[in-house]
């Protein structure tokens, strides 16, 4: 293999001649053989966006030559488009607060820019990774800003997925509006309810989660870019400090805001903790919905059997015909991972010391993973479960009519003790409370017809709590 020799303050190393990365990347690659997971592509893309914006600002103020700046800008554009992706070789888990990631980007841009102007890779006297690509910057403001930009981009897809799920749940709420079913508390039969109302409740909570996600984006639109190493803006030119954010906003879809306190913004990651907390809340909600879907579809003969999930794949290697609720299952597993990611993010933010948090690599890896997992999980839940879900309407109604739950409708009129006595008799005789109520003539037939009608009971729950408010027909 043909190599070139690069040198840093620790000594020299042979770098593959074909490589666009350099000595810092090579050392980091050797040091951090950790997970086998590469850095998130969106993180790399947004570091390149920052480098491009910096080159534009420096060019506009004669702080970079036109030849250098244009070559740097072209190299950045190529990386933003997804080219040279094989040159970003570092593990997602790395020490150094992201310095290795930043230098990997700096070196690839520098060497590609050198190639563009006809120079050999590694000829850093012409275009240098630190002096030119990293000009007016530090890892400590570039890396967290790029991380926030990546999260903001991913959240756009999450929002879209949530909107589609919310609409699908709303459509099911309308479709199931007149499907009477047994409502349960503590998994025990409680009162009649409407399956449409259950799905309306799912729609409402998803809409709330969507609003929370939208609102929390403001926490991470504020960035510390321009603060350089510890927020004091050392080595950043005045022109750069004022114009770097407007330059990025020319191309980035979500406007960034430079923090009014760059020292605070450099050392504190509370906004990212807030984002993760909202993602955890969403994960909890999705688990609750998934659990409900699995319970309501359980059986199909010996379970609740109130809904029918679309059959997506054979469920057993031994039991013929068995079909499992694989979509809700995978969504729950995604939620478990997101909740675990939140703990890692919490610990990473908590353990930042003094002027900088050194644990941003694991924080952003987990945060970006959470957003991506939730987006994909919500999409599969919507497309492969909710849209094709059916109600077992006849079975639901029969379950209500043969259950004990309608005794609650009589309690305000005949008293709790009498109602309990009727229920006990029904269970001893193994007949429905409806039959016992009619046999016992505890109320006039017309009144019993009304009270023991599940649809009427659901529609007039507030009214049937008192005798005086009941309207007889």
Secondary structure, DSSP 8 states (H G I E B T S, - for coil): --EEEEEETTEEEEEETT-SS-HHHHHHHHH---SS-B--HHHHHHHHHHHHHHHHHHHHTTSS-HHHHHHHHHHHHHHHTTTTGGG---BSS-SSTTHHHHHHHHHHHHHHHHHHTT--TT-TTTS-IIIIITTT--HHHHHHHHHHHHHHHHHHHHHHHHHHHHHHHHHHHHHTTT-EEEEEETTEEEEEEEHHHHHHHHHHHHHHHHHHHHHHHHHHHEE-TT-TTTSS-TT--HHHHHHHHHHHHTT-SS--EE-S-HHHHHH--HHHHHHHHHHHHHHHHHHHHHHHHHHHT--SSSS---EE----S---SSSTT----HHHHHHHHHHHHHHHHHHHHHHHHHT-BTTB-TTHHHHHHHHHHHHHHHHHHHHHHIIIIITT-EE-HHHHHHHHHTSSTTHHHHHHHH-HHHHHHHHHHHHHHTS-HHHHHHHHT-S-HHHHHHHT-HHHHHHTTTGGGSTTT----
